[in-house]
């Protein structure tokens, strides 16, 4: 007897290429822990910049865009692994991991630089003899920040740097996994 005909559509798709575990096991890996840190510290950057009332919208608008966008993208990315959907989506997850973290690293590095520029361009207001004197930093941008806004922007700058490091480490680890295949 002859073998029954197999459906060619069911046999032509390879299994997804993935080296990270799915389910809650991803949280036990360094990559999963870094993604959680990216979400937590990225959310802190978002909250801190928003709470400073965005005194320099031209510069901090990009910081807000990056922090909100990467917060949601990292959350969705982690949920794909936790819910086990990464096994069902046929793609090279190792390449996607490196590519995503590279783009996020570029965006967050730019956000970190702009947040640093906003914080460093603080003009100091001092009152002497009833007149206001504004001391200017070097450069062409002067930002008038009160102490509260300045402290919030310093914290946002520090957390933006930490998130940038987290994305860099995630990209490096993803590249190492991708190279091994």
N, C-alpha and C positions, 0 to 999 in steps of 0.2 A: 504494500500500500504506500501511497505517497503521503508525505507530510502535509498537514494543512497549511495553507498560505498564511504567513504572518503579516501583520500590519506594518508596512515600512515606516510609517510615521512614529510608531511606538518604539522602534529600535534605532532610529537615527540620532537621537539626542543623547549626548553624553551626560554623565552626572555632573552636577556643579562642582567646580574646583574650590574647595574650602578647607582651610587648615585650622580654623578656630572651632571650638565646640559650640553646639547650640544648646538652647535651654538655659537653665540657671548656672550651668557649668561654665559659661563664659565669664561669669563674675569671679570665678576662681583663678582666672588667668591674669597675667600682667596687662594684656591688651584690654580686657574687659574692665579692669580697675582703672586704667588710664582713660577709657571712654567715660566712665562714671565721673572721674575727676574733671574731665573736659566739660561735662554737663554742669557739675556743681560750680566750678570756678567761672565758667562762662556765664552762668546765671547770676553769679555775684557781680561780674563786670556789667552785665545788663542792668541789674538793680542799682549799682553804685552810680553809673553814668546817668541813669534816669533820675535818681534822687538828687543829683547835683543841679537839677533844673536845666541841664545842657546849656551852659553859658556861651559856648562857641559852637553853634549849630553846624557851621561849615565843616569843622574838623570832627566834632563828636557825632555828627550824623552818620558817618561811616562806621564809627565805633559801635553805635547802637545797631545799625544794620547788620554788621558782622556778628555781634554778640547774640542778637535775637535769631538770626538765620542759622548760625552754627549750633545754637542751643537746640533748636527744633530738629535740625538735620542729624545731630549726634544722638538725640533721643530716639528718632525713628530708626537710625542705624542700629542702635543697641536693642531696640524692640524687635527688629527683624531677627536678631540672633536669639533673644530670650524666648520669643514665641515660636522659634523653629522654622520660620518662613524662609530663612536663607537656604535650607536644604531643598525647598520646593522651587526656588527661582534659579533657573539654569543660567549661570554666568560665572565668570572667573572672579570669585570673591576676593582672592588674594590681590589681583590687579586693582579691583575696585577699592579695596582697603587702602592701598598705597596712593592711588589717584585721589581719593576723597581726602585723606589726611594731608596730602601735598597742597591741594587747593585750600583747605582749611588753614594750613600753616601759612600760606601766602597771605590770605585774608587777615588772619589774626596778627601776623607780623606788621602789616600795614596799620591795623587798628591800634596795636601797641605803640607804634611810632607816632601816630597822630594824637593818641591820648597823652603820651609823654610830651609832645610839643605843646599841647594845651596846658598841661600842668607846669611845664618849665617856663612858659611865657607869662607867668603871673606878674602883673604890675603891682607894686607895693604902694598902697595909699598911706600917707602919713600926714598928720595935721600939725602944722607948726605956726603959731601966731595967727590962728584963724584962717589960714589959707591951706588949701589941699595941694600937696606935692605928690606927683606920681613918678616913682622911680621906675625906669624902664630896663628890662633885660636886653641882652644883645639880640639882634634880629629885628624883623619887621612886624611881628605879631605881638600885640600887648593884650593880655587878658586880665580883666579886673575881677578877681575872685576874693570873696571874703574867706575867713579862716575855715569855716565849715565846708564851703565848696572846695577849697584847696585840699583839705584833708581827705575829702571824699574822692577827689581826682587822683590824689597820691595812691590811695587804696585801690582805685580802679586800674591805675597804671601797674601796680604790683601784681594784681590778679590777672591782668591782660598778659603780662610777661609769663606768669605761671601757666596760663592756658596755652600760650605759644610754645612753651617748653613741652607741655603734655602732647600737643599735636606733633611736635618734632619727634618725640620719643615714639609715639604711635606710628608715625610714618617710617621711622627707622626699623622698628620691629616688624612692621608689615612688609617692608622691603626685604628683610632677612628671610621671612617666611616665603615670600614670592620667589626669592633666589633659590631656595632649597628645592623647589619643585622642578 
